[in-house]
Amino acid sequence: MSAKQHTHLGRFIPAIKHSLLGLKAAYKYEIAFRQEVFLLIVLLPTAFFLANDFVEFCLLISGIFGILIAELLNSGIEAAIDRISLEQHELSGRAKDLGSAAVFVAILYFLLVWGYKFYTLLF
């Protein structure tokens, strides 16, 4: 194995470690993330039973994972802004608002996908 391959593989374990630390921090410090994890726990098996095939299952759970991803990015933005300064600044507020907007768009996507699924079940 070349040194370059070893370097790339050697980065894999620390990257996973830092990712897990990030998930742990999000769960510990972000109530919205905990609520969304609860949503995942409830809706993952629900999606399994509601979906007609694997593609539909993937679409249903993509809505949930989209919210989680957006929430993680939003929390990271907020933490970085708060680390820089707690004083009010137009750009800091804009950055936080944009992160929040990303979560909102993810929630709209989730509602669209799950809403359509329930609509097709009912009508």
N, C-alpha and C positions, 0 to 999 in steps of 0.2 A: 504494500500500500504506500502511495506517495505521501509526502509531508502535507501537500495541499489537501488531499482527501482526508487525511487524519485531522487536519485543522477544521474542515467543515463538519465532520462527524463529531469532533470534540466540542463543537458549539451547540450541538443538538440537546444534550442533557442540561446544560445551564439555561438554554432557551426555554425548555419545558419547565424547569424549576422556577424561573422568573414568571412564566405564564401562570403557573399554579399559585404563586405568591400574589399575583395580580387578582386572580379570581377570589382568593381568600380575602384580600383587602376589600374588594368590591362587596363581597357578602357581609363582611364585618362592619363596614362603614357606610354603606349605601342602602337605605331602606328600599328605595325603588328597585334596586337590583335584587334584593331578597324577595320582593313581591313578584318580580318577573320570573325568578327561579321557581317560585311556587306555581306560577302560571304554567311554566314548562313541565313541572312534575304532574300537574293535573291534565294538561292538554296533550302531552306526548302519547300516553296510552289512548286517549280519546281519538287522536289523529290516526293511530294504528287501526282502530275499529271503524272509523268513519270512512277512511280512504278506500277507494275502489281498486287502486293499484299503487305501485311503488312511486310513480311520478306524482300522483295526487298526494300521497303521504309526504313526499319531499316538499311539495308546495305548501302544505299545511304547516309543517314544522319550520319551514323557512321564515314564515311570519314571526314565529316565536324567537327563533335565533337572531333574526334581524333586529328585534327589539333589544335583545341581550347585547348584541354587538354595538348597537348605537348607544346604549346605556353605558357600556364600558368606555367607549370613546368620549362620551360626554363627561363622565366622571374623571377621566384622565385630563381633559381640558380644564375642568373646574379646579382640580387639584393643582395643576401647573399654574393657573392664573392666581389662585390663592397663595401659592408658594412665592410668587413674584411680588405680590403686594395685595393687601386687603383694602387699599384705598379705592374709591370709585374712579373709574376711568372709562371713557367711551369705548375704547378698543377691548378692554377686559369684559365689559358688559356685552359687547357685540359677540365676542368669542363664546361667552357662556350662552347667549341667546341662540347662536348658531348650533351649538351642541345640543341644546334643548330642542331646537327645531328638527334636528336629525332624529331624535327619539320620537318626536311627534309624527314625522313622516313614516317611520318604521311602524308605529302604532296604526296609522292609517292603512298601510299595506296589510298588516295583520287583520284589521277589520274587514278590508276588502276581500281577502282570501277566505277567511272563516265565514264572513257574512254570505258570500256567494255559495259556499258549501252548505250552510244551513238553509239558504233559500232553495237550493236544488233538492234538499231533503224534504222540505215542506211542500213544495209546489211541483 
